[in-house]
Amino acid sequence: MPTLIVFALVGLAAQLVDGALGMAYGITSTSLLVFAGINPATASASVHLAEVGTTLASGASHWRFGNVDWKLVLKLGVPGAIGAFLGATLLSALSTENAAPFMSGILLALGVYVLLRFSVRPPKVATARTSPHGARFLSPLGLVAGFVDASGGGGWGPVSTPALLGAGRTAPRTVVGSVSASEFLVALAASAGFLVGLGHEVLAPSTIGGLLIGGVLAAPLAAWLVTRIPTPVLGSAVGGVIILTNARTLLRAADASGAVTAAVYAVILVLWALAIGAAVTRLRRSRTEDAATPVDQEQPVSTG
């Protein structure tokens, strides 16, 4: 029972982050599971099986709040499912010794990307509630994002959401909602790949059940928070957590000395603090500029 509660709390926190940012459920949950000593392939498989339920709940919640473009979901999600199945098959074939640094390396890179994305270059703002992108852009994006997601234990959101936001042609709430909804297809395909490659015997019901319960409980709140929470600050904070947890795994794999480990942690903490500070400063400056912008006054109609 205590184990179930712990994993439920992990799933709840990860889903709150994922629903608000459109990313990071997988990389947050998998990072913590690997940090706790769970086999990388088993960790990714457990997370993706739990995501079958959490992404369904998340997609339904975003649909209820009007955040989903179903054409975008299909054009992105179907190639994503193909990539996810291939990624799960690859990770299942790797030995535990090789899989741990491989997965942590991908997760660390994604953590750096999330940190820099939200602290240095926040996503552009657009207002279109449907995506103008076609299959030529969305199919390769979905294929790569799905492969990275399954083979690295997460990455669907960190790869696909910034790409869509960076294009600046779709409203952020539509991007987040559609990416969250399409992740259901990715989770299904990845789970199938892991079950084929690993079998069900290595999977712990308490891990999967805890992640699922926490994620489902958090999904409605996360869908509401997407329009309320300051995403630059949250994204920077989450990126730092992901970097720290996966740096530990990589340092252990490299047999780094205590002095080297301490130095790396110190550098990460300093850079993390600077990134959060930059995000807060940018957010305050933006709010100050918005408050100082005069509201357009109605001009008298000329009769002459």
C-alpha positions as CSV (number, residue, x, y, z in Angstrom):
1,M,0.0,0.0,0.0
2,P,2.7,2.6,0.8
3,T,4.4,1.8,-2.6
4,L,1.1,2.3,-4.4
5,I,0.7,5.7,-2.6
6,V,4.2,6.8,-3.5
7,F,3.7,6.0,-7.2
8,A,0.3,7.6,-7.2
9,L,1.9,10.8,-5.9
10,V,4.5,10.6,-8.7
11,G,1.8,10.1,-11.3
12,L,-0.2,13.0,-9.9
13,A,2.7,15.4,-10.0
14,A,3.8,14.3,-13.4
15,Q,0.3,14.7,-14.9
16,L,-0.1,18.2,-13.4
17,V,3.2,19.1,-15.2
18,D,2.2,17.4,-18.4
19,G,-1.2,18.8,-18.6
20,A,0.0,22.4,-17.9
21,L,3.1,22.2,-20.3
22,G,1.9,19.7,-22.8
23,M,5.0,17.6,-21.9
24,A,7.0,15.8,-19.2
25,Y,4.7,13.1,-17.8
26,G,6.9,10.4,-19.3
27,I,10.3,11.9,-18.7
28,T,9.4,13.0,-15.1
29,S,7.9,9.6,-14.1
30,T,10.6,7.5,-15.9
31,S,13.4,9.6,-14.4
32,L,12.1,9.0,-10.9
33,L,11.6,5.3,-11.5
34,V,15.1,4.8,-12.9
35,F,16.4,6.9,-10.0
36,A,14.7,4.4,-7.7
37,G,16.6,1.6,-9.4
38,I,13.9,0.1,-11.7
39,N,15.1,-1.5,-14.9
40,P,15.0,1.2,-17.7
41,A,12.9,-0.9,-20.1
42,T,10.5,-1.9,-17.3
43,A,10.3,1.7,-16.2
44,S,9.3,2.9,-19.6
45,A,6.9,0.1,-20.1
46,S,5.2,0.8,-16.8
47,V,4.9,4.5,-17.6
48,H,3.4,3.9,-21.0
49,L,0.9,1.3,-19.8
50,A,-0.2,3.9,-17.1
51,E,-0.3,6.5,-19.9
52,V,-3.0,4.6,-21.7
53,G,-5.3,5.6,-18.9
54,T,-3.9,9.0,-18.1
55,T,-3.7,10.2,-21.7
56,L,-7.3,9.1,-22.3
57,A,-8.4,11.1,-19.2
58,S,-6.2,14.1,-20.2
59,G,-7.5,14.1,-23.8
60,A,-11.1,13.9,-22.6
61,S,-10.5,16.8,-20.2
62,H,-8.8,19.0,-22.9
63,W,-11.7,18.2,-25.3
64,R,-14.2,19.3,-22.7
65,F,-12.3,22.6,-22.3
66,G,-12.2,23.0,-26.1
67,N,-8.5,22.5,-26.4
68,V,-8.4,19.8,-29.1
69,D,-8.1,19.9,-32.9
70,W,-8.9,16.3,-33.9
71,K,-7.3,16.6,-37.4
72,L,-4.1,17.5,-35.7
73,V,-4.5,14.6,-33.3
74,L,-4.7,12.1,-36.1
75,K,-2.0,13.6,-38.4
76,L,0.4,13.7,-35.5
77,G,-0.7,10.6,-33.5
78,V,-0.7,7.9,-36.1
79,P,2.9,8.4,-37.2
80,G,3.7,8.8,-33.5
81,A,2.3,5.4,-32.8
82,I,4.5,3.8,-35.4
83,G,7.6,5.5,-34.1
84,A,6.7,4.5,-30.5
85,F,6.3,0.8,-31.4
86,L,9.7,0.8,-33.1
87,G,11.3,2.6,-30.1
88,A,9.8,0.2,-27.6
89,T,11.1,-2.7,-29.6
90,L,14.6,-1.3,-29.6
91,L,14.7,-0.5,-25.9
92,S,13.3,-4.0,-25.0
93,A,16.3,-5.5,-27.0
94,L,18.9,-3.7,-25.0
95,S,20.5,-5.1,-21.9
96,T,19.9,-3.4,-18.6
97,E,23.5,-2.3,-18.4
98,N,23.4,-0.6,-21.8
99,A,19.8,0.7,-21.5
100,A,20.3,2.8,-18.3
101,P,22.9,5.3,-19.7
102,F,21.1,5.3,-23.1
103,M,17.8,6.2,-21.6
104,S,19.3,8.7,-19.1
105,G,21.2,10.4,-21.9
106,I,18.0,11.0,-23.9
107,L,16.2,12.1,-20.8
108,L,19.0,14.5,-19.8
109,A,19.0,16.0,-23.2
110,L,15.3,16.5,-23.1
111,G,15.6,18.1,-19.6
112,V,18.1,20.6,-21.0
113,Y,15.8,21.3,-23.9
114,V,12.8,21.9,-21.6
115,L,14.9,24.1,-19.2
116,L,16.2,26.3,-22.0
117,R,13.0,26.4,-23.9
118,F,11.0,27.9,-21.1
119,S,13.7,30.1,-19.5
120,V,15.5,31.5,-22.5
121,R,13.1,31.3,-25.4
122,P,9.4,31.0,-24.3
123,P,7.0,29.6,-26.9
124,K,5.4,32.1,-29.3
125,V,1.8,33.1,-28.8
126,A,-0.8,32.5,-31.5
127,T,-4.6,32.5,-31.4
128,A,-5.7,30.0,-34.2
129,R,-7.8,27.2,-32.6
130,T,-7.1,24.8,-35.5
131,S,-3.7,23.8,-36.9
132,P,-2.8,24.8,-40.5
133,H,0.0,22.2,-40.6
134,G,-0.2,19.3,-43.1
135,A,1.0,15.8,-43.1
136,R,4.4,16.8,-44.6
137,F,5.3,18.6,-41.4
138,L,3.3,16.5,-38.8
139,S,4.2,13.0,-40.0
140,P,8.0,13.2,-39.6
141,L,7.5,15.1,-36.4
142,G,5.2,12.4,-35.0
143,L,7.4,9.6,-36.1
144,V,10.5,11.1,-34.4
145,A,8.7,12.1,-31.3
146,G,7.1,8.7,-30.9
147,F,10.4,6.9,-31.3
148,V,12.2,9.1,-28.8
149,D,9.2,8.8,-26.4
150,A,9.3,5.0,-26.2
151,S,13.1,4.5,-26.4
152,G,13.9,7.2,-23.9
153,G,11.0,6.7,-21.5
154,G,9.5,10.0,-22.5
155,G,9.7,12.7,-25.1
156,W,6.4,12.9,-26.9
157,G,5.6,16.3,-25.5
158,P,9.1,17.8,-25.3
159,V,9.7,17.0,-29.0
160,S,6.2,17.7,-30.5
161,T,4.9,20.5,-28.4
162,P,7.8,23.0,-28.8
163,A,7.9,22.3,-32.5
164,L,4.2,23.2,-32.9
165,L,4.5,26.2,-30.5
166,G,7.7,27.4,-32.2
167,A,5.9,27.6,-35.5
168,G,3.7,30.2,-33.9
169,R,0.6,29.3,-36.0
170,T,-1.6,27.5,-33.4
171,A,-2.9,28.7,-30.1
172,P,-0.9,27.2,-27.2
173,R,-4.0,25.7,-25.5
174,T,-4.9,23.9,-28.8
175,V,-1.3,22.6,-29.1
176,V,-1.2,21.3,-25.5
177,G,-4.6,19.8,-25.7
178,S,-4.1,18.1,-29.1
179,V,-0.6,16.8,-28.2
180,S,-2.0,15.4,-25.0
181,A,-4.9,13.7,-26.8
182,S,-2.7,12.2,-29.5
183,E,-0.4,10.7,-26.9
184,F,-3.1,8.1,-26.2
185,L,-2.3,6.5,-29.6
186,V,1.5,6.7,-28.8
187,A,1.0,5.1,-25.4
188,L,-1.1,2.2,-26.9
189,A,1.6,1.5,-29.5
190,A,4.5,1.7,-27.1
191,S,2.7,-0.6,-24.6
192,A,2.1,-3.1,-27.3
193,G,5.8,-3.0,-28.3
194,F,7.0,-3.5,-24.7
195,L,4.6,-6.3,-24.1
196,V,5.9,-8.1,-27.2
197,G,9.5,-7.4,-26.2
198,L,9.4,-7.9,-22.4
199,G,6.2,-9.9,-21.6
200,H,4.0,-9.0,-18.8
201,E,5.8,-10.9,-16.0
202,V,8.4,-8.1,-15.3
203,L,5.7,-5.4,-14.8
204,A,4.6,-4.5,-11.3
205,P,0.9,-3.8,-10.9
206,S,1.6,-1.4,-8.0
207,T,3.8,0.8,-10.2
208,I,1.4,0.9,-13.1
209,G,-1.6,1.3,-10.9
210,G,-0.1,4.1,-8.8
211,L,1.0,6.1,-11.8
212,L,-2.4,5.6,-13.4
213,I,-4.4,6.6,-10.3
214,G,-2.4,9.7,-9.7
215,G,-2.4,10.7,-13.4
216,V,-6.2,10.3,-13.8
217,L,-6.9,12.3,-10.6
218,A,-4.7,15.1,-11.8
219,A,-5.9,15.3,-15.5
220,P,-9.0,17.6,-15.0
221,L,-7.0,20.0,-12.8
222,A,-4.1,20.0,-15.3
223,A,-6.4,20.9,-18.2
224,W,-7.7,23.9,-16.2
225,L,-4.3,25.0,-15.1
226,V,-3.1,25.2,-18.7
227,T,-4.7,28.7,-19.0
228,R,-3.6,29.8,-15.5
229,I,-0.1,28.7,-14.6
230,P,3.0,30.7,-15.6
231,T,4.5,28.1,-17.9
232,P,8.0,29.7,-18.2
233,V,8.7,29.2,-14.5
234,L,7.2,25.8,-14.3
235,G,9.0,24.6,-17.4
236,S,12.3,25.8,-16.0
237,A,11.7,24.1,-12.7
238,V,10.7,20.8,-14.2
239,G,13.7,20.9,-16.6
240,G,16.1,21.2,-13.7
241,V,14.6,18.2,-11.8
242,I,14.9,16.0,-14.9
243,I,18.5,17.1,-15.4
244,L,19.5,16.3,-11.8
245,T,17.9,12.9,-11.6
246,N,19.4,11.7,-14.9
247,A,22.8,13.2,-14.3
248,R,23.0,10.9,-11.2
249,T,22.4,7.8,-13.3
250,L,25.0,8.9,-15.9
251,L,27.6,9.7,-13.2
252,R,27.1,6.3,-11.7
253,A,27.4,4.6,-15.0
254,A,30.7,6.5,-15.6
255,D,32.0,5.6,-12.1
256,A,32.6,9.3,-11.4
257,S,34.4,10.1,-8.2
258,G,32.7,11.9,-5.3
259,A,34.5,15.2,-6.1
260,V,33.5,15.1,-9.8
261,T,29.9,14.2,-8.8
262,A,29.7,17.1,-6.3
263,A,31.2,19.5,-8.9
264,V,28.6,18.5,-11.6
265,Y,25.7,18.8,-9.1
266,A,27.0,22.3,-8.1
267,V,27.1,23.4,-11.7
268,I,23.7,22.0,-12.4
269,L,22.2,23.8,-9.4
270,V,23.7,27.1,-10.3
271,L,22.6,27.0,-13.9
272,W,19.2,25.8,-12.8
273,A,18.8,28.7,-10.4
274,L,19.9,31.2,-13.1
275,A,17.4,29.7,-15.5
276,I,14.5,30.0,-13.1
277,G,15.6,33.6,-12.3
278,A,15.7,34.4,-15.9
279,A,12.2,33.0,-16.4
280,V,10.8,35.0,-13.4
281,T,12.5,38.2,-14.6
282,R,11.1,37.7,-18.2
283,L,7.6,37.0,-16.8
284,R,7.7,40.1,-14.6
285,R,9.0,42.3,-17.4
286,S,6.3,41.0,-19.7
287,R,3.5,41.7,-17.2
288,T,5.0,45.2,-16.5
289,E,5.0,46.0,-20.3
290,D,1.4,44.7,-20.6
291,A,0.3,46.9,-17.7
292,A,2.0,49.9,-19.2
293,T,0.5,49.5,-22.6
294,P,-2.4,52.0,-23.0
295,V,-5.8,50.6,-23.9
296,D,-6.9,51.8,-27.3
297,Q,-9.4,54.6,-27.0
298,E,-12.3,54.9,-29.4
299,Q,-11.7,57.6,-31.8
300,P,-14.5,60.0,-32.6
301,V,-16.0,59.4,-36.0
302,S,-15.1,62.1,-38.5
303,T,-18.1,63.8,-40.1
304,G,-16.1,66.0,-42.4
